[in-house]
């Protein structure tokens, strides 16, 4: 056996090992159960769904879709809360964007005070369709906030996209409860 | 089913790599006699690392156990198609914004269905629609039941008692979205002029603290009222509770007592604690017992459970179900009632015998529509069989082909008629609902009778008291609309109307046109709604339309001449251009409607601001629409007759009444 050939082989081993390691579980080491993957396959964003659910300690332990739905709703709430705080801050620091920012404040207020509580109560109570309403409404409101920035660049694009995408995933998860 | 906690495989608590031989391989390598080549050492070390990485890749979990078996979750997983909400991150921004899709009573929208918006909407994409208070406040209705503010859903416990019609409803006292549900209450002498009363029941017991949900009233022979309703307990279990008036001499039934022994029913074995709700009015059996039904499901089969009782406190679950239909999912708001074969008057809920058919109705949670079927009730067996299993409950006829859910009938003993209430939700955005401060209406109460001409469907018609709202009328006789014509129907105002129209197609054209094998559906995705032109349709009315037709809501007939020159008729409503706003429903919907030999095309429409109720062929097919124009409001709203058929002219005779307000308000001096 010649040395160069062996060197190639070991290099190959290293590459494959690294590849397998990186392509395996999410970075935090949590595992997507078949409940999570099966549920997330029926949502518009499989990866976002899986990563959100596995990042929550309840996710891999969840015995049913209802728990998964509540996790997503909590995630939407968290993202919407920070977005709302950013909007409030921007209203002070970017007065030239007052118009669309005020609309955004209204939309996120609806998300936080009406639509998320609706979704939580409905999913807990077993009347999922109202939970779907709450999530679809939240997605719609995040989109409306983003659309309000017409001639100027939106400072909230990333946050709006996340809230909208997560809420859409939430609606699709809740749909599976019906 | 249910959220049973299924433990994972045994948790060893050891978070380290399980397989044992890694170290020995490495040890082997390290202790290898110096005489072997260095390359073999390297190979061994990297093999070891490789194996370790494989194990890490292979589903190593926090509990230290390699997951070989993946356990199924406790709840069933949905198996329906993925519904992509329009406007989700993956489909914007090149499509028209439209509403972020399918919610409860709100329609599922595909990207194609969101297109529209008419002229003048610009690109319709780049900004929020600027709803102003004028547009929003116009949306409130003048003569449909709605509370002064906030959210409403299902009708509850309707009854006629000591001279008053009573109406209760699911209500959120705190917001314009669903939640914190309690029972609202209102009374009326005539089903039209409603007076609001204080809340009848609130969520103040452990057995209904998470929601005082839907229920029904039974009037006993001695006049006493029993109200059974669903409570969501402190642990979110659905149970049935009994309540009754605190004072049976109070015609307003202001105060209600909850039976101290509640709940009177809990989910039976095999029924999930979240699939057990909406008890019906009771009817008497030949044994003198009272019988009720409650909707539920087993896997994907929607069912109606049966219970017998003597006292509304102790119940006996009967074997089997009243009926069930596979694939229909959860049956909400089940209704069960007799209709007379001869038509005419309605029947008491306990009526039975010759000349009586029975209707089973369910609200399907899965698609948010109300379905009914007509059949035979076998009282002894406690079973009901549909006349035509092909159009069984949930797979056949709907009360309404627009927005109409959680409906419930009651027998009005004062006028011997069966009356249908239905919840009409919103088809705009929740954000708009919060902004305008309210959401939902009730439909105009309708009488329900068997259609004696077809024998296979019901007829629904606005209660005759609706005619008391009629003010001035204008008649338009023999208005001709040639193919492609849009004919203005000149009125002093066009937002509160009662329209009765009879239309005829040009007979010579009908005889002349060739047979078509067109497979028509109001809602087909290639259909352009009322803009799609066939030989014999569409033709009908454009309601809540603006002078230049930038906003229009067509309600119309579409006729197809099929094999052997048989005519098939469809009755549709098209919202694709009803509003320039981009955050409202823009769907096209409807159904086929039987038109018998010699019948003209007939339609009655109640237009009341943001609600349109359309009744075809005397109520054989009904469509309720919620529309939110931005321009065709107040004095700018118009009515047109239109004919988009290519071959046939249309002649119409139309009578239009201006409709008064019902002045729905709080009960005075309470």
Interface residues (C-beta under 8 A of the other chain):
Chain A: X1 X3 X6 X7 X9 X10 X13 X14 X16 X17 X18 X20 X21 X23 X24 X25 X29 X30 X31 X33 X34 X35 X38 X39 X42 X43 X44 X45 X60 X62 X63 X64 X65 X66 X67 X103 X106 X107 X110 X113 X114 X115 X117 X118 X121 X122 X124 X125 X126 X127 X128 X129 X130 X132 X133 X134 X136 X137 X139 X140 X141 X143 X144 X147 X148 X150 X161 X164 X165 X168 X171 X172 X175 X176 X177 X178
Chain B: X2 X3 X4 X5 X6 X39 X42 X43 X46 X47 X49 X50 X53 X54 X56 X57 X58 X59 X60 X61 X62 X67 X70 X71 X72 X73 X74 X75 X77 X78 X80 X82 X83 X84 X85 X87 X88 X89 X90 X92 X97 X99 X100 X101 X102 X103 X104 X106 X125 X126 X127 X128 X175 X176 X177 X178 X179 X180 X210 X211 X232 X236 X238 X273 X274 X275 X329 X330 X365 X366 X368 X429 X430 X431 X434 X435 X583
